Amino acid sequence: MLEVSRSTTPSDEEQAGAFAWLRALGPKGRKAFAGAFGGFALDSYDYQVLPLSMVAITAYFNLTTAEAGLMTTVTLVASAFGGVIAGVLADRVGRVRTLMITVATYAIFTVLCGFATNYEMLLTFRALQGLGFGGEWASGAILVAEYASSRYRGRTVAFIQSSWAVGWALAVVVSTIVLDNVNGDWSWRIMFWTGALPALLLVYLRRGVEDAPLSQRRVRTKSGKLSGIFTNGLARKTVFATLLATGVQGGYYTLATWLPTYLKTERGLTVVGTGGYLFALIGGAFLGYVSGGYLTDLLGRKKAIMLFGILSAALIFAYTHIPEGSNNLLLILGFPLGFTSSAIFSGFGSYLSELYPSAVRGTGQGFTYNVGRALGAFFPTAVGFSSGGGVGNALIYGAAGYAIAVLALLGLPETRGSELT
């Protein structure tokens, strides 16, 4: 992802043990890690407020499933632009400043969603929230990657990704309390207002975190040109990598957006019951994020992503076709479904980085991942337009997304062991 090396070599003590990657960051690097971890966790929290409150919002504004799905789509499309903008901004004003801007953006507009008086206003605020949502990951990941040594960069960024599950779990806890104890007309508003939590993180970022030392060489984007990823034999990689990103994110966001609604409306689970099933999914997600990076190194990039894609598609199909009266199976299958659909992301950053040469690495990764996110955003909307036979049947679009990802891998090379030259 980044061509940055540490100015010092980790000691033998730093290199030993399960948490050697964390010790090797150094004091300032660990502060940056905490800031980025918290930023992505709260990013996840603010994103999950919408799907967890979807039933209450749909009832309040009398929305169709298509209109409800569109709220997720505009969020993800806007996040694609946010990710590209944040990447450029991080090079111009610094990583920490950009991280603060993105955190403030998604926090402010999440809170404003709670004041929406009509569907159009909510849709607009949600789209603006998406700018910060997409930009936070770009700035936070770069900040941490510049502190990490090349030996541990992959697993370090994978642990940052695991904070998504932490924020998701926090959102489930809060929604279980709020949605079960507050009138529906107010419950979803309160959920959005809790999106002010990231303001506390801003204080920490302002006082305790700084960019990596100047002795660590920063990658500048001046050499990157959009046309460069479609020339010199890179066009094929760009097309298939974009399809890969589209399929993976289309599958994931379909699942994250519509699963709570499916559990409530078609499986008849209460808010408290839904929370229990979601925690099984989230527990699997956390372990998937953490261990996915190790499995990617062990199996190779293509084999690991393909394995997780096939398993995710198969588990979505099984999860949505469990017979009525067998809800205990939902709890059992939720864990591996959360594991595979999250583990597939752990090696994503390293794989996209290894596909491109130095001059266009940032451009290639930024384009493929964010264009893939924008295209994948239409999968949740497709569920909304196709849910006449039930949300569960429409969730097959998520499985289709993973199938696209698996097929895209056939057009890409294996890159395990590649040096970032």
C-alpha positions as a printed NumPy array, in Angstrom:
array([[  0.   ,   0.   ,   0.   ],
       [  2.78 ,   2.412,   0.901],
       [  6.501,   2.417,   0.243],
       [  7.648,   3.479,   3.675],
       [ 10.369,   1.967,   5.83 ],
       [ 11.125,   2.545,   9.476],
       [ 14.132,   4.653,  10.299],
       [ 15.237,   2.122,  12.884],
       [ 15.321,  -1.646,  12.971],
       [ 13.056,  -3.336,  15.537],
       [ 14.918,  -4.931,  18.411],
       [ 14.862,  -8.691,  19.061],
       [ 12.362,  -8.071,  21.856],
       [ 10.1  ,  -6.101,  19.52 ],
       [ 10.244,  -8.883,  16.927],
       [  9.149, -11.621,  19.348],
       [  5.657, -12.491,  20.507],
       [  2.107, -12.304,  19.218],
       [  1.96 ,  -8.525,  19.684],
       [  5.366,  -7.742,  18.202],
       [  3.617,  -5.766,  15.467],
       [  2.166,  -3.421,  18.098],
       [  5.435,  -2.939,  20.019],
       [  7.282,  -2.264,  16.77 ],
       [  5.096,   0.783,  16.138],
       [  6.799,   2.705,  18.926],
       [  5.034,   5.105,  21.357],
       [  3.912,   7.603,  18.714],
       [  2.887,   4.85 ,  16.352],
       [  0.755,   3.206,  19.042],
       [ -1.024,   6.523,  19.643],
       [ -1.683,   6.766,  15.911],
       [ -2.937,   3.177,  15.916],
       [ -5.35 ,   3.949,  18.769],
       [ -6.63 ,   7.028,  16.948],
       [ -7.168,   5.193,  13.669],
       [ -8.689,   2.185,  15.458],
       [-11.149,   4.438,  17.292],
       [-11.901,   6.41 ,  14.147],
       [-12.807,   3.334,  12.117],
       [-14.784,   1.795,  15.002],
       [-16.899,   4.938,  15.36 ],
       [-17.137,   5.166,  11.578],
       [-18.679,   1.702,  11.696],
       [-20.974,   2.725,  14.553],
       [-22.349,   5.713,  12.667],
       [-22.813,   3.647,   9.504],
       [-24.662,   0.843,  11.31 ],
       [-27.17 ,   3.229,  12.891],
       [-29.144,   3.274,   9.635],
       [-29.605,  -0.483,   9.009],
       [-30.316,  -1.109,  12.696],
       [-32.982,   1.625,  12.665],
       [-34.323,   0.826,   9.191],
       [-37.608,  -0.705,  10.375],
       [-38.451,   2.323,  12.542],
       [-37.417,   4.804,   9.831],
       [-39.402,   2.968,   7.166],
       [-42.512,   3.047,   9.342],
       [-42.084,   6.708,  10.32 ],
       [-41.717,   8.021,   6.754],
       [-43.886,   5.283,   5.199],
       [-41.095,   4.259,   2.831],
       [-41.014,   1.52 ,   0.245],
       [-38.196,  -1.016,   0.412],
       [-36.696,   0.643,  -2.674],
       [-36.614,   4.035,  -0.947],
       [-35.087,   2.469,   2.152],
       [-32.393,   0.739,   0.114],
       [-31.592,   3.98 ,  -1.698],
       [-30.395,   5.529,   1.584],
       [-27.634,   2.949,   1.771],
       [-26.769,   3.381,  -1.892],
       [-26.296,   7.165,  -1.696],
       [-24.163,   6.705,   1.43 ],
       [-21.819,   4.299,  -0.331],
       [-21.675,   6.265,  -3.586],
       [-20.787,   9.415,  -1.635],
       [-18.225,   7.451,   0.376],
       [-16.434,   6.567,  -2.846],
       [-15.914,  10.26 ,  -3.571],
       [-14.953,  10.826,   0.064],
       [-12.274,   8.153,  -0.14 ],
       [-10.678,   9.659,  -3.241],
       [-10.776,  13.202,  -1.85 ],
       [ -9.337,  12.137,   1.512],
       [ -6.432,  10.372,  -0.153],
       [ -5.439,  13.575,  -1.961],
       [ -6.066,  15.724,   1.118],
       [ -3.907,  13.48 ,   3.312],
       [ -0.903,  14.238,   1.1  ],
       [ -1.571,  17.979,   1.133],
       [ -2.477,  18.775,   4.754],
       [ -1.301,  15.661,   6.597],
       [ -2.742,  12.347,   7.772],
       [ -3.955,  13.397,  11.218],
       [ -5.617,  16.594,  10.005],
       [ -7.426,  14.658,   7.308],
       [ -8.472,  12.028,   9.822],
       [ -9.934,  14.739,  12.043],
       [-11.798,  16.307,   9.121],
       [-13.349,  12.995,   8.092],
       [-14.323,  12.05 ,  11.66 ],
       [-15.933,  15.463,  12.177],
       [-17.786,  15.147,   8.858],
       [-19.404,  11.79 ,   9.518],
       [-20.198,  12.722,  13.134],
       [-21.893,  16.037,  12.283],
       [-24.058,  14.681,   9.492],
       [-24.999,  11.548,  11.433],
       [-26.363,  13.791,  14.189],
       [-28.19 ,  15.96 ,  11.634],
       [-29.903,  12.842,  10.273],
       [-31.722,  12.687,  13.601],
       [-33.276,  16.103,  12.917],
       [-34.61 ,  15.209,   9.451],
       [-38.263,  16.167,   8.954],
       [-38.766,  14.333,   5.669],
       [-37.259,  11.57 ,   3.574],
       [-35.45 ,  13.934,   1.179],
       [-33.69 ,  15.696,   4.057],
       [-32.638,  12.394,   5.6  ],
       [-31.341,  11.187,   2.232],
       [-29.273,  14.364,   1.796],
       [-27.727,  14.237,   5.269],
       [-26.973,  10.547,   4.846],
       [-25.182,  11.235,   1.562],
       [-23.054,  13.944,   3.196],
       [-22.296,  11.583,   6.076],
       [-20.966,   9.187,   3.441],
       [-18.187,  11.624,   2.483],
       [-16.656,  11.315,   5.939],
       [-17.43 ,   7.61 ,   6.14 ],
       [-15.423,   6.881,   3.004],
       [-12.583,   9.249,   3.79 ],
       [-11.842,   8.065,   7.337],
       [-10.456,   4.698,   6.297],
       [ -8.171,   6.208,   3.653],
       [ -6.527,   8.682,   6.037],
       [ -6.42 ,   6.362,   9.07 ],
       [ -4.902,   3.447,   7.181],
       [ -2.182,   5.611,   5.648],
       [ -1.362,   7.145,   9.04 ],
       [ -0.803,   3.735,  10.654],
       [  0.905,   2.194,   7.637],
       [  3.596,   4.888,   7.728],
       [  4.445,   4.002,  11.321],
       [  4.456,   0.228,  10.752],
       [  7.503,  -1.704,   9.619],
       [  7.228,  -3.575,   6.316],
       [  7.41 ,  -6.851,   8.223],
       [  4.219,  -6.154,  10.179],
       [  2.316,  -3.733,   7.944],
       [ -0.212,  -6.286,   6.691],
       [ -1.34 ,  -7.575,  10.067],
       [ -1.223,  -4.095,  11.611],
       [ -3.698,  -2.733,   9.061],
       [ -5.785,  -5.909,   9.443],
       [ -6.169,  -5.142,  13.162],
       [ -7.347,  -1.644,  12.239],
       [ -9.971,  -3.288,  10.042],
       [-11.125,  -5.397,  12.989],
       [-12.325,  -2.212,  14.693],
       [-15.252,  -2.232,  12.261],
       [-16.666,  -5.18 ,  14.198],
       [-16.103,  -3.331,  17.489],
       [-18.124,  -0.336,  16.306],
       [-20.787,  -2.634,  14.894],
       [-21.122,  -4.412,  18.244],
       [-21.418,  -1.101,  20.091],
       [-24.179,  -0.017,  17.702],
       [-26.076,  -3.261,  18.327],
       [-25.868,  -2.787,  22.107],
       [-27.123,   0.797,  21.92 ],
       [-29.869,  -0.036,  19.419],
       [-31.053,  -2.971,  21.536],
       [-31.506,  -0.612,  24.483],
       [-32.959,   2.342,  22.573],
       [-35.246,   0.587,  20.092],
       [-36.714,  -1.664,  22.773],
       [-37.408,   1.107,  25.303],
       [-38.186,   4.26 ,  23.304],
       [-41.228,   5.073,  21.17 ],
       [-40.562,   4.274,  17.522],
       [-41.093,   7.886,  16.435],
       [-38.147,   8.947,  18.606],
       [-36.004,   5.832,  18.753],
       [-34.35 ,   6.23 ,  15.355],
       [-33.658,   9.919,  16.029],
       [-31.919,   9.105,  19.305],
       [-29.826,   6.491,  17.53 ],
       [-28.568,   9.107,  15.056],
       [-27.919,  11.599,  17.861],
       [-25.617,   9.094,  19.556],
       [-23.458,   9.562,  16.452],
       [-21.962,  12.533,  18.291],
       [-19.663,  10.077,  20.124],
       [-16.74 ,  10.667,  17.694],
       [-16.413,  14.21 ,  19.092],
       [-14.554,  12.648,  22.031],
       [-12.107,  11.057,  19.604],
       [-11.364,  14.442,  18.047],
       [-10.01 ,  15.652,  21.383],
       [ -7.645,  12.659,  21.53 ],
       [ -6.507,  13.143,  17.932],
       [ -5.878,  16.84 ,  18.507],
       [ -3.748,  16.307,  21.605],
       [ -2.109,  12.904,  21.309],
       [ -1.544,  11.937,  17.661],
       [  0.822,  13.255,  15.006],
       [  1.953,  12.221,  11.564],
       [  4.847,   9.812,  11.164],
       [  8.34 ,  11.381,  11.41 ],
       [  9.713,  13.09 ,   8.341],
       [ 12.525,  10.524,   8.305],
       [  9.956,   8.018,   7.061],
       [  9.663,   8.6  ,   3.328],
       [  6.148,   9.559,   2.278],
       [  4.68 ,   8.455,  -0.985],
       [  3.567,  11.469,  -3.025],
       [  0.779,  11.164,  -5.563],
       [  2.263,  13.561,  -8.117],
       [  3.49 ,  10.707, -10.296],
       [  0.076,   9.028, -10.266],
       [ -2.131,   9.661, -13.293],
       [ -5.497,   8.051, -13.863],
       [ -4.531,   7.159, -17.421],
       [ -1.514,   5.274, -16.081],
       [ -3.618,   2.428, -14.692],
       [ -5.054,   1.752, -18.149],
       [ -1.738,   1.676, -20.032],
       [  1.496,  -0.339, -20.01 ],
       [ -0.378,  -3.618, -19.64 ],
       [ -2.291,  -2.522, -16.511],
       [ -5.754,  -2.13 , -18.042],
       [ -6.613,  -5.797, -17.502],
       [ -5.602,  -5.633, -13.847],
       [ -7.595,  -2.453, -13.337],
       [-10.779,  -3.878, -14.861],
       [-10.664,  -7.163, -12.975],
       [ -9.566,  -5.567,  -9.687],
       [-12.511,  -3.169,  -9.951],
       [-14.854,  -6.12 , -10.526],
       [-13.292,  -7.851,  -7.527],
       [-13.901,  -4.801,  -5.317],
       [-17.443,  -4.45 ,  -6.681],
       [-18.358,  -8.037,  -5.894],
       [-16.846,  -8.131,  -2.408],
       [-18.371,  -4.838,  -1.302],
       [-21.688,  -5.49 ,  -3.027],
       [-22.001,  -8.758,  -1.134],
       [-20.947,  -7.3  ,   2.189],
       [-23.116,  -4.182,   2.131],
       [-26.165,  -6.151,   1.031],
       [-25.694,  -8.346,   4.078],
       [-24.976,  -5.482,   6.492],
       [-27.911,  -3.391,   5.256],
       [-30.718,  -5.912,   5.058],
       [-29.909,  -8.662,   7.553],
       [-31.421,  -6.837,  10.59 ],
       [-34.629,  -6.217,   8.608],
       [-34.724,  -9.847,   7.487],
       [-34.357, -11.118,  11.06 ],
       [-37.172,  -8.875,  12.326],
       [-39.699,  -9.02 ,   9.501],
       [-39.313, -12.57 ,   8.189],
       [-37.902, -14.518,  11.118],
       [-40.131, -12.773,  13.667],
       [-37.335, -11.902,  16.083],
       [-37.718,  -9.124,  18.659],
       [-35.176,  -6.299,  18.902],
       [-33.454,  -8.116,  21.779],
       [-33.532, -11.389,  19.875],
       [-32.122,  -9.759,  16.766],
       [-29.25 ,  -8.339,  18.809],
       [-28.299, -11.834,  19.959],
       [-28.157, -13.158,  16.432],
       [-26.203, -10.145,  15.224],
       [-23.619, -10.64 ,  17.971],
       [-22.92 , -14.122,  16.628],
       [-22.336, -12.521,  13.24 ],
       [-20.18 ,  -9.739,  14.726],
       [-18.093, -12.136,  16.809],
       [-17.258, -14.061,  13.669],
       [-16.513, -10.783,  11.877],
       [-13.974,  -9.685,  14.476],
       [-12.069, -12.96 ,  14.32 ],
       [-12.304, -12.896,  10.54 ],
       [-10.69 ,  -9.478,  10.305],
       [ -7.906, -10.43 ,  12.713],
       [ -7.064, -13.849,  11.296],
       [ -7.79 , -13.132,   7.631],
       [ -4.435, -11.412,   7.145],
       [ -2.539, -14.424,   8.46 ],
       [ -4.538, -16.798,   6.238],
       [ -3.896, -14.59 ,   3.22 ],
       [ -0.154, -14.852,   3.815],
       [ -0.414, -18.615,   4.312],
       [ -2.617, -19.529,   1.351],
       [ -1.778, -16.735,  -1.071],
       [ -3.899, -13.72 ,  -2.031],
       [ -6.075, -15.316,  -4.706],
       [ -6.719, -18.607,  -2.934],
       [ -7.671, -16.916,   0.336],
       [-10.004, -14.343,  -1.253],
       [-11.555, -17.025,  -3.466],
       [-12.077, -19.338,  -0.499],
       [-13.741, -16.631,   1.585],
       [-15.879, -15.539,  -1.388],
       [-17.19 , -19.038,  -2.109],
       [-17.907, -19.694,   1.569],
       [-19.664, -16.329,   2.   ],
       [-21.958, -16.966,  -0.979],
       [-22.786, -20.467,   0.214],
       [-23.475, -19.296,   3.781],
       [-25.778, -16.464,   2.627],
       [-27.807, -18.989,   0.64 ],
       [-27.951, -21.375,   3.593],
       [-28.695, -18.602,   6.103],
       [-31.7  , -17.318,   4.152],
       [-33.141, -20.779,   3.425],
       [-33.246, -22.185,   6.936],
       [-36.768, -23.534,   7.553],
       [-39.133, -21.651,   9.838],
       [-38.933, -22.821,  13.429],
       [-35.184, -23.481,  13.132],
       [-33.953, -20.086,  14.277],
       [-31.269, -21.684,  16.427],
       [-29.491, -22.563,  13.203],
       [-29.336, -18.856,  12.412],
       [-27.257, -18.367,  15.529],
       [-24.925, -21.2  ,  14.554],
       [-24.449, -20.074,  10.948],
       [-24.144, -16.395,  11.897],
       [-20.642, -16.891,  13.28 ],
       [-19.022, -18.416,  10.164],
       [-20.946, -15.998,   7.917],
       [-19.527, -13.046,   9.839],
       [-16.061, -14.627,   9.728],
       [-15.865, -15.224,   5.983],
       [-17.557, -11.981,   4.867],
       [-15.046,  -9.983,   6.956],
       [-11.899, -12.069,   6.471],
       [-12.134, -11.465,   2.735],
       [-11.24 ,  -7.795,   3.385],
       [ -8.126,  -8.478,   5.473],
       [ -5.834,  -9.152,   2.54 ],
       [ -7.51 ,  -6.673,   0.225],
       [ -5.18 ,  -3.748,   0.903],
       [ -1.997,  -5.737,   0.359],
       [ -3.33 ,  -7.449,  -2.786],
       [ -4.379,  -4.226,  -4.523],
       [ -1.035,  -2.647,  -3.594],
       [  0.936,  -5.531,  -5.05 ],
       [ -0.948,  -5.392,  -8.357],
       [  0.494,  -1.98 ,  -9.311],
       [  3.989,  -0.497,  -9.755],
       [  5.139,   2.393,  -7.612],
       [  4.237,   5.237,  -9.96 ],
       [  0.522,   4.381, -10.044],
       [  0.056,   2.268,  -6.919],
       [ -1.995,   4.832,  -5.039],
       [ -4.028,   5.702,  -8.115],
       [ -4.705,   2.052,  -8.873],
       [ -5.719,   1.113,  -5.366],
       [ -7.814,   4.248,  -4.873],
       [ -9.622,   3.835,  -8.19 ],
       [-10.382,   0.119,  -8.02 ],
       [-11.514,   0.062,  -4.389],
       [-13.647,   3.208,  -4.518],
       [-15.208,   2.608,  -7.929],
       [-15.925,  -0.908,  -6.703],
       [-17.564,   0.553,  -3.6  ],
       [-19.746,   2.868,  -5.714],
       [-20.858,   0.044,  -8.006],
       [-21.332,  -2.344,  -5.085],
       [-23.597,   0.232,  -3.463],
       [-26.322,  -0.623,  -5.948],
       [-26.638,  -4.176,  -4.638],
       [-28.597,  -3.13 ,  -1.498],
       [-30.925,  -1.073,  -3.696],
       [-31.476,  -4.092,  -5.939],
       [-32.677,  -5.972,  -2.85 ],
       [-35.187,  -3.199,  -2.194],
       [-36.573,  -3.391,  -5.741],
       [-36.661,  -7.196,  -5.714],
       [-38.051,  -7.945,  -2.26 ],
       [-41.604,  -8.68 ,  -3.418],
       [-40.945, -12.326,  -2.642],
       [-39.362, -11.436,   0.691],
       [-36.101,  -9.835,   1.788],
       [-34.597, -13.259,   2.418],
       [-34.995, -14.301,  -1.211],
       [-33.679, -10.943,  -2.42 ],
       [-30.529, -11.327,  -0.305],
       [-29.334, -13.699,  -2.999],
       [-27.903, -10.542,  -4.602],
       [-25.279, -10.663,  -1.861],
       [-24.299, -14.162,  -2.923],
       [-24.182, -12.959,  -6.545],
       [-21.734, -10.26 ,  -5.496],
       [-19.326, -12.818,  -4.072],
       [-19.69 , -14.906,  -7.232],
       [-18.599, -11.877,  -9.295],
       [-15.573, -11.471,  -7.017],
       [-14.543, -15.11 ,  -7.435],
       [-14.829, -14.876, -11.229],
       [-12.823, -11.625, -11.256],
       [ -9.919, -13.398,  -9.542],
       [ -9.535, -15.608, -12.616],
       [ -8.287, -12.555, -14.513],
       [ -5.758, -11.482, -11.875],
       [ -2.281, -12.8  , -10.992],
       [ -1.087, -14.149,  -7.651],
       [  1.14 , -11.622,  -5.872],
       [  2.174, -13.308,  -2.603],
       [  5.832, -12.623,  -1.9  ],
       [  5.978,  -9.6  ,  -4.215],
       [  8.212,  -6.738,  -3.142],
       [  6.836,  -3.205,  -3.326],
       [  9.507,  -1.733,  -5.577]])
